[in-house]
Amino acid sequence: MPELPEVEALRGFLTERLAGRTVDRVLPVAVSVLKTYDPPPAALHGRTFSGAGRHGKFLDLAWSGDGGALHLVVHLARAGWLRWQDALPAAPPRPGRGPLALRLALADDPATGAGGDGFDLTEAGTRKGLAVYLVRDPQEVPGVARLGPDPLGEGFTREAFGALLRGERRQAKGLLRDQSTIAGIGNAYSDEILHVARMSPFRLAADLTGEEADRLYDAVVGTLRDAVERSRGLAAGDLKAEKKTGMRVHGRTGLPCPVCGDTVREVSFSDSSLQYCPTCQTDGRPLADRRMSRLLK
């Protein structure tokens, strides 16, 4: 799933390529992708790109025109992606079982000669979660409205993070992934953050000492900033590979930990899994690989 660093990189990538460009047409292909109906997709036709933003894992593309800006807000979910096309097919896409969910084609740019380009939103697999909203205000999107603070925002201070932990009885892994608590962190980067913080994924947030809370805060901010910097300037098609190669424990079950050399282990759940290093995070003890795991005795 694309998380904060990848969406931030997409924001930068699209800011460069969409600057001054006008929408020719928007073509929803998958029935489930468009979550709003007013304004309709055709309302974007003829509008000019005015900027890109990010709200947690939501990508926000703003287009100016009569009546004020419209925002095309995209959540890529588990298996969605944005694919830039320098030359879109001339024939309109046909609804079907393929991965294409929505196409945005740009009008020819007389200033630069660019034309025939745009982007596709695609989604692999049968579980469809990719969501697109066309709204006048991003806060109209339910998922955006309930987001917690952005971990790279100015307001995400050490003190603010400590307040989030106060009285919180959830495990550290679940708290980091809760978008209403902290926006933008998913399964992969929560694994990475906890590894950097040298903390068990099942450590209760309310039980953290002041030193542990500070360590976790530094890991959140540092891990995400490093990932954003690694992704900066990359083309959209290269971001997935960059994310994978940058991981230290996530997706590396059975491989050596790059810090201590111990074998990276996994705990599997019904629809996801987490990876961790026993030596770095759980005092050398493996976690039971079952739901509601506890440390094996």
C-alpha positions as CSV (number, residue, x, y, z in Angstrom):
1,M,0.0,0.0,0.0
2,P,1.4,3.5,-0.8
3,E,2.0,5.4,2.4
4,L,3.0,8.9,3.3
5,P,6.4,8.9,1.6
6,E,5.2,7.5,-1.7
7,V,2.1,9.8,-1.8
8,E,4.4,12.8,-1.0
9,A,6.7,11.8,-3.9
10,L,3.7,11.4,-6.2
11,R,2.6,14.9,-5.2
12,G,6.0,16.3,-6.2
13,F,6.1,14.3,-9.4
14,L,2.6,15.5,-10.5
15,T,3.3,19.1,-9.5
16,E,6.1,19.2,-12.1
17,R,4.2,17.5,-14.9
18,L,0.8,19.1,-14.4
19,A,1.9,22.7,-14.0
20,G,-0.1,24.9,-16.3
21,R,-1.9,22.0,-17.9
22,T,-5.6,21.7,-18.6
23,V,-7.9,18.7,-18.4
24,D,-9.2,17.4,-21.7
25,R,-11.3,14.6,-20.2
26,V,-11.8,12.4,-17.2
27,L,-12.9,8.8,-17.8
28,P,-13.9,6.6,-14.9
29,V,-13.6,3.0,-16.0
30,A,-14.3,0.9,-12.9
31,V,-17.8,1.2,-11.5
32,S,-16.5,1.3,-7.9
33,V,-13.8,3.9,-8.2
34,L,-15.7,7.2,-8.1
35,K,-17.2,7.8,-4.7
36,T,-18.9,11.2,-5.5
37,Y,-21.4,12.3,-8.1
38,D,-21.8,16.0,-7.6
39,P,-19.9,17.7,-9.3
40,P,-19.7,15.1,-12.1
41,P,-16.3,14.2,-13.6
42,A,-17.1,16.3,-16.7
43,A,-16.8,19.4,-14.4
44,L,-13.1,19.0,-14.6
45,H,-13.0,19.4,-18.4
46,G,-11.2,22.6,-19.3
47,R,-9.9,23.3,-15.8
48,T,-6.3,24.2,-15.2
49,F,-4.1,22.5,-12.6
50,S,-3.5,24.8,-9.7
51,G,-1.5,22.6,-7.2
52,A,-1.1,19.3,-5.5
53,G,-1.4,18.5,-1.8
54,R,-1.4,15.5,0.5
55,H,-3.6,14.6,3.4
56,G,-2.1,11.5,5.1
57,K,-2.2,8.8,2.4
58,F,-4.7,10.9,0.3
59,L,-3.4,12.7,-2.9
60,D,-5.1,16.0,-3.6
61,L,-5.0,17.5,-7.1
62,A,-6.6,20.9,-7.4
63,W,-7.9,22.4,-10.6
64,S,-9.0,26.0,-11.1
65,G,-11.9,27.3,-13.1
66,D,-15.2,29.0,-13.0
67,G,-16.9,28.8,-9.6
68,G,-13.7,28.1,-7.7
69,A,-11.3,25.1,-7.4
70,L,-12.3,21.5,-7.6
71,H,-10.2,18.8,-5.9
72,L,-9.6,15.4,-7.3
73,V,-8.8,13.4,-4.1
74,V,-7.3,9.9,-4.5
75,H,-6.8,7.2,-2.0
76,L,-4.7,4.4,-3.6
77,A,-5.7,1.8,-1.0
78,R,-3.9,-1.5,-0.8
79,A,-3.2,-2.2,-4.5
80,G,-3.9,1.0,-6.3
81,W,-1.3,3.0,-8.2
82,L,-0.9,6.1,-10.5
83,R,0.8,5.5,-13.9
84,W,1.9,8.4,-15.9
85,Q,1.5,8.0,-19.7
86,D,3.4,10.2,-22.1
87,A,1.1,8.9,-24.9
88,L,-2.3,7.8,-23.8
89,P,-4.1,5.4,-26.2
90,A,-6.3,7.2,-28.7
91,A,-9.2,4.8,-28.2
92,P,-11.3,5.3,-25.0
93,P,-10.9,2.6,-22.4
94,R,-13.5,0.0,-22.1
95,P,-14.9,-1.2,-18.7
96,G,-13.8,-4.7,-17.9
97,R,-11.8,-6.9,-15.6
98,G,-8.4,-5.2,-16.2
99,P,-6.6,-3.0,-13.7
100,L,-7.5,0.3,-15.2
101,A,-9.9,2.3,-12.9
102,L,-9.8,5.9,-14.1
103,R,-8.0,7.9,-16.8
104,L,-7.3,11.6,-16.9
105,A,-6.2,13.0,-20.2
106,L,-4.6,16.4,-20.6
107,A,-5.3,18.9,-23.4
108,D,-2.6,19.9,-25.8
109,D,-0.3,22.6,-24.4
110,P,0.4,25.2,-27.1
111,A,3.2,26.7,-25.0
112,T,5.3,23.5,-24.8
113,G,3.8,21.4,-27.5
114,A,3.0,18.7,-25.0
115,G,-0.1,16.6,-25.7
116,G,-1.6,13.2,-25.6
117,D,-0.4,12.6,-22.1
118,G,-2.0,12.1,-18.7
119,F,-2.3,9.4,-16.1
120,D,-4.1,6.2,-15.3
121,L,-5.2,5.1,-11.9
122,T,-5.0,1.3,-11.7
123,E,-5.7,-1.4,-9.1
124,A,-4.5,-4.9,-9.1
125,G,-6.3,-7.9,-7.6
126,T,-10.0,-8.6,-6.9
127,R,-10.3,-6.6,-3.7
128,K,-11.2,-3.1,-4.8
129,G,-10.4,-0.3,-2.4
130,L,-9.1,2.5,-4.8
131,A,-11.3,5.6,-4.2
132,V,-11.6,8.8,-6.1
133,Y,-13.5,11.9,-4.9
134,L,-14.3,15.0,-6.9
135,V,-15.1,17.7,-4.3
136,R,-15.0,21.4,-3.7
137,D,-13.3,21.1,-0.4
138,P,-11.0,18.1,0.6
139,Q,-12.7,18.1,4.0
140,E,-15.8,16.8,2.3
141,V,-14.0,13.4,2.0
142,P,-14.8,11.4,5.1
143,G,-11.4,9.8,5.3
144,V,-9.7,13.2,5.1
145,A,-12.0,14.8,7.7
146,R,-11.1,12.3,10.4
147,L,-7.4,12.3,9.9
148,G,-5.1,12.8,12.9
149,P,-2.0,15.1,12.7
150,D,0.5,14.7,9.9
151,P,3.8,13.3,11.4
152,L,5.8,15.7,9.1
153,G,3.7,18.7,10.0
154,E,4.9,21.6,12.1
155,G,2.4,20.8,14.8
156,F,3.7,17.2,15.3
157,T,6.0,18.1,18.2
158,R,7.5,15.8,20.8
159,E,5.0,17.2,23.3
160,A,2.0,16.6,20.9
161,F,3.1,13.0,20.4
162,G,3.4,12.5,24.1
163,A,-0.2,13.7,24.5
164,L,-1.4,11.1,21.9
165,L,0.2,8.3,23.9
166,R,-1.2,9.4,27.3
167,G,-3.7,6.9,28.5
168,E,-3.6,5.0,25.2
169,R,-4.1,1.2,25.9
170,R,-3.5,0.1,22.3
171,Q,-0.4,-1.7,21.1
172,A,2.3,0.5,19.4
173,K,1.8,-1.2,16.0
174,G,-2.0,-0.5,16.0
175,L,-1.6,3.0,17.2
176,L,0.8,4.0,14.5
177,R,-1.5,2.6,11.8
178,D,-4.6,4.4,13.1
179,Q,-5.2,7.2,10.6
180,S,-7.3,9.2,13.1
181,T,-4.4,9.2,15.5
182,I,-1.5,9.8,13.1
183,A,-2.0,10.3,9.4
184,G,-0.1,8.5,6.7
185,I,1.6,5.5,8.4
186,G,0.6,2.0,7.2
187,N,1.7,-1.5,7.7
188,A,5.2,-1.2,6.1
189,Y,6.4,2.0,7.7
190,S,5.0,1.1,11.1
191,D,7.3,-2.0,11.0
192,E,10.2,0.1,10.0
193,I,9.5,2.7,12.7
194,L,9.3,0.1,15.5
195,H,12.5,-1.5,14.3
196,V,14.3,1.9,14.4
197,A,12.8,2.5,17.9
198,R,13.9,-0.9,19.1
199,M,10.4,-1.6,20.3
200,S,8.1,-4.6,20.2
201,P,5.0,-4.1,18.0
202,F,2.9,-5.3,20.9
203,R,4.2,-2.8,23.5
204,L,1.3,-0.9,25.1
205,A,1.5,2.8,24.2
206,A,0.4,3.8,27.7
207,D,3.2,1.9,29.3
208,L,6.0,3.6,27.5
209,T,8.6,5.4,29.6
210,G,9.5,9.0,28.7
211,E,12.7,7.7,27.1
212,E,10.8,5.1,25.1
213,A,8.2,7.7,23.9
214,D,11.0,10.0,22.8
215,R,12.7,7.2,21.0
216,L,9.5,6.3,19.2
217,Y,8.9,9.9,18.3
218,D,12.4,10.2,16.8
219,A,11.8,7.0,14.9
220,V,8.5,8.2,13.4
221,V,9.8,11.5,12.2
222,G,13.3,10.2,11.1
223,T,12.0,7.2,9.3
224,L,9.4,9.1,7.3
225,R,11.7,12.0,6.5
226,D,14.4,9.6,5.3
227,A,11.9,7.7,3.1
228,V,10.6,11.0,1.6
229,E,14.2,12.1,0.8
230,R,15.0,8.8,-0.9
231,S,11.8,9.1,-3.0
232,R,12.2,12.8,-3.9
233,G,12.5,13.3,-7.7
234,L,11.8,9.7,-8.7
235,A,9.4,9.0,-11.5
236,A,6.1,7.4,-10.4
237,G,7.0,4.1,-11.9
238,D,10.2,3.9,-9.7
239,L,8.6,4.6,-6.3
240,K,7.5,1.0,-5.5
241,A,11.0,-0.4,-6.1
242,E,12.5,2.4,-4.0
243,K,10.1,1.6,-1.1
244,K,11.0,-2.1,-1.2
245,T,14.7,-1.6,-1.3
246,G,14.6,0.9,1.5
247,M,13.0,-1.5,4.0
248,R,15.0,-3.0,6.8
249,V,12.5,-5.5,8.2
250,H,9.2,-5.2,6.4
251,G,8.8,-7.8,3.7
252,R,12.2,-9.3,4.7
253,T,11.0,-12.4,6.6
254,G,13.9,-15.0,6.8
255,L,16.6,-12.5,5.8
256,P,19.2,-11.1,8.2
257,C,18.5,-7.9,10.1
258,P,20.8,-5.2,8.7
259,V,21.6,-4.0,12.2
260,C,22.3,-7.1,14.2
261,G,22.3,-10.0,11.7
262,D,19.5,-11.9,13.5
263,T,16.8,-13.5,11.3
264,V,13.8,-11.2,10.6
265,R,10.6,-12.9,11.8
266,E,6.9,-12.6,10.9
267,V,3.6,-12.6,12.7
268,S,0.7,-13.3,10.3
269,F,-2.9,-12.2,10.7
270,S,-6.0,-12.9,8.6
271,D,-5.4,-10.2,6.1
272,S,-1.9,-8.8,6.8
273,S,1.4,-9.6,8.5
274,L,4.1,-7.8,10.4
275,Q,7.9,-8.3,10.4
276,Y,10.3,-7.6,13.2
277,C,13.8,-8.5,14.6
278,P,13.8,-10.4,17.8
279,T,17.2,-9.2,18.9
280,C,16.5,-5.5,18.2
281,Q,12.9,-5.4,19.4
282,T,11.9,-8.2,21.7
283,D,15.0,-9.0,23.8
284,G,15.7,-12.0,21.6
285,R,12.4,-13.7,22.1
286,P,10.1,-14.6,19.1
287,L,6.5,-13.5,19.1
288,A,3.8,-16.1,18.8
289,D,2.5,-16.2,15.2
290,R,-1.2,-16.1,16.0
291,R,-3.8,-13.4,16.4
292,M,-3.6,-11.5,19.7
293,S,0.0,-12.7,20.0
294,R,2.0,-12.6,23.2
295,L,5.7,-13.3,23.8
296,L,6.4,-17.0,24.0
297,K,7.6,-18.1,27.4
